[in-house]
């Protein structure tokens, strides 16, 4: 899905003609699927408790449904507002799934409880730590990663959001930010250096 497609459909969705708005929003949902799949794939890595049970397309289905419902009450102002809206629905879907799998009554927690009941004392400690989000090294690493990304200064934080979270190419990001591709490339290298510095040179896996 190209930037031009985004902009044309957003303009139609923002028009005063109800027929054009309805058609444009329907096309936005269908065209957004591939883009949102990229966003889900990237964000899912930061939710290990969810990725243990859900695949990318499972999360995508729920996020697209949220996006369609959001378009019923919200009209994107421009391309940037649109991709923010898509990313917001992905994040909400992941957060709801994370709450689901961490709740006391979830089957995921039940399986962990059964595992603890059937193993030695040493293994009990290991499984309990793995099932406890506060003890999950991967979860902690990704939480630090997201916090470090949020702590970046503008325009680095905005560029990181567009390229890493939303999967835009540097050419698309340049158009979105109103600058040259060369400027984006230079900022992207600086952004990666600053992020690595904040993470003490270690990225989550």
N, C-alpha and C positions, 0 to 999 in steps of 0.2 A: 504494500500500500504506500503510494508516494505522497509526499507533502501536498502536492497539487490536489490529489483526491481528497485529502483532509480538508483543505481550505475551501474547495468548491462545495463540499457537502455541508460544512459548517455554515457557509454563507447561505445556502438554501434552507438549512434548519433554522437560521435566525431570521429568515424572511417573514413577512406578515401573512403569507398565503398558507393556510392550513394544509392544503393538499401537498404543496411543495415541502412543507415541514415534515409531514408524516412520511413521505417517500424518502426524504433525505435521512431522517432518523433511522428508518428501517435499513437503508443501505449502510449507514454508519455502523450499525450493529454487525451486519454481515462482513463488512470490510475490516472491522476492528478485531476479528477473531485471531487472525495470524499475528497481529501486533501484540495482542494481549497474551497470546501463547508464549511469546518471547519474554514478556514481563513476568508471567507466572514462573517460567523456567528459571529466571534469574532470582526472583524473590523467594522461591521455594527452598533454595539452598540455605536461606537464612532462617528457615523454620524446620529444623531436623525432626522435631516431634511430629510434625505433619507429614514430612516427606517419607517417614517410615511407613505410613499407611496410605498415602494418597499419591497418585501419579499426576503429572502435569495436566493432562487433559481432564482429569477429575476436578481439579481445582479450577481449571479454565471454564468448565461448564457452569459452575456456580457463579464465577466472576462475570461471565457474559450475561447471565440472567440478571445480576445486580445492575450491570451497565444498562441493559435494556430498560429496566425499571427506572433507573436514574434519569434516562433521557425522556421519560414521560413527564417529569416534573422540572427538569433542568435543560435549558438550551445553551450549548457551548457558545461562548463569545468568540473564540478563535481557536486555532490549532493547538496552542499551548494549553488553553483551558480544557480542550478535549482530551489530550493525553494525560493531563492531571486527573481528570475524571476517571479515565480508564484505570490508571494506576491506583487510585483510591479504592475502586471496587475490588481490585486484586488484593490489596492490603486488608480490606475488611473481611474478605472471604478467608484469607489465611489466618487472621486473628480469631475469627469465629471457630475455625477448625482447630486452632491451637487450644482454645478454651475447651472445645469438645473433648479432645483427647487427653487433656490434663485434669478434667473433672473427676471427682471421686467415683461417679457411677459409670464412667466410660468403660467399654470393653478393653481398651488399651491398658488402662490401669488395672483392670481385673486380670488380664493375662500376666502382667508383671507381678501381681500379688500371688497368683498361682505358681509362678516360677520361683518366687522367693520361698514359698511353703514347701517346695519339693527339692531343695538343694541344701548343701552343707552351709555351715555358718559363714565360712569364708566367701562362698559364692553369693550368699544372701546379701552381704555388704556390697558386693560388686553390682548385683542387679538393682538393688535399692538406689545406689548412686546413679546408675544409668537411667533409671526411671524418674529420678528427681531432677527437674529442670535446673535447680540451683547448683547441681553437681555435674551437669552435662558440659564437658569441655567444649564440644562443638557449638552448643547453644550460647555459651559465654563468649566464645570467639566471634560468632556472628553478631551478637548483641554489641560487642565492642566495635565491630566493623561498621554497623549501621550508625552507631553513636559518633564514630569518627567521621563518617560521611556527612552527617548532619552538622558537625562542628566545623566543616570546611567553610572558608570565607567565600562570599559571592565575588566573582561569578563562577568560582570553581565548584561550589555546591550545586548550582543550577546545571552546569555542564555535566557533572557526574550523574545527576538525576536523569538527564536526557540520554546520555550514552550508555551508562551501566544499568540503571534500573529499567529504562524504557526501551533500550535497544536501538536507538536511532543511530544512523551512520553519522560520521563527522560532517558530511555534506548536509544532511538534514538538520543536524544541530546548528550548523552555521546559519542556515536560512532561518531557523526558529529564533536564533539569538541576534540576527541582523548583523553578522560579521563575516569575515572571510574564512574559508576553510583553513588557510594557513594559520590564522589567529586561533581557531579552534584546536588545531593540531598542537600548537605551542602551549595553549592553556591545558590541554589534556595531559601532556607530559608533565607539566608542573603540578597538576591535580594529583596524578598518580604518585609523584614524589612526596607531596605533602601528606597524602593519605598513608603511605608506607611509613613515613616519619611518625605520624600519630599512632600507628600500630606497632611501632618499634621494629619495623622491617619484616613483620610476619603477617601474612594473609590467612584467613580461615580456609579450611579445606572441607 
